[in-house]
Amino acid sequence: MMKIAFTRSVLIKGMNKKFPGVWTRESEFFNGSKGAIWTGEGSFMPNEDEAFNHYRRDFEMGIHPELYEYLNARGWHCEWHDGGTILIYKN
């Protein structure tokens, strides 16, 4: 089954609704790169669990599994920029 990638604005709106504790900004506000989403440290899941943590073995590459699956199903993925910064890119 082919996935259709959501646009950045649609993905941000969906994330804000489903994961209100995960802050998001356009990547242009972080480093000027276009088309990605900036997020990271200080983000929390609805159950108050942290959204990102390099050291959690139950996370997918440092991303909470529920958020990881949500993004993957919509054609996006996370990349660590540094220990507290995540950039989300379209696949």
C-alpha positions in Angstrom: 0.0 0.0 0.0 1.4 3.4 -1.0 1.5 6.1 1.6 0.5 9.6 0.7 2.6 12.2 2.5 0.6 14.9 4.3 1.6 18.5 3.6 3.6 20.2 6.4 0.7 22.5 7.4 -1.8 19.6 7.6 0.7 17.5 9.6 1.3 20.3 12.1 -2.5 20.9 12.6 -3.0 17.1 13.1 -0.1 16.9 15.5 -1.3 19.9 17.5 -4.7 18.2 17.9 -3.5 14.7 18.7 -0.4 15.6 20.6 -1.0 19.1 22.1 2.1 18.7 24.4 4.4 18.3 21.4 5.4 21.8 20.3 6.0 22.5 16.6 7.4 25.3 14.5 8.3 25.6 10.9 12.0 24.8 10.4 12.6 28.2 9.0 12.4 29.6 12.5 15.2 27.2 13.7 17.8 27.2 11.0 16.3 28.7 7.8 15.9 25.3 6.1 12.6 25.0 4.2 9.9 22.4 4.4 10.7 20.6 7.7 9.1 20.9 11.2 11.1 21.9 14.3 10.4 20.3 17.7 12.2 18.7 20.5 13.0 18.9 24.2 10.1 20.0 26.4 7.5 18.0 24.3 5.2 15.6 26.0 2.7 13.0 25.0 -1.0 13.2 26.1 -0.2 10.7 29.0 2.6 13.2 30.1 5.4 10.8 29.0 8.2 12.5 27.2 8.0 12.6 23.4 11.7 12.4 22.8 14.6 10.7 24.6 17.8 9.3 23.1 18.2 6.8 26.0 14.8 5.1 26.2 15.0 1.6 24.8 11.3 1.4 24.4 11.4 4.3 22.0 12.0 4.1 18.2 15.3 5.9 17.6 14.6 8.2 20.6 11.0 9.0 19.5 7.9 7.9 21.5 6.5 4.9 19.6 3.0 6.4 19.2 4.4 9.6 17.7 6.9 7.6 15.6 4.0 5.5 14.1 1.8 8.6 13.6 4.5 10.4 11.6 5.5 7.3 9.6 1.9 6.6 8.6 1.7 10.1 7.2 4.9 10.0 5.2 7.2 11.9 7.6 10.2 10.9 9.8 12.3 12.4 12.6 16.0 13.2 12.6 17.9 14.3 15.6 19.8 17.6 15.0 21.3 17.6 18.5 20.5 16.3 22.0 17.4 18.3 22.3 16.3 19.3 18.8 14.3 17.2 16.3 13.6 18.0 12.7 10.7 16.2 11.0 11.1 15.7 7.3 8.8 14.4 4.6 9.9 10.9 3.4 
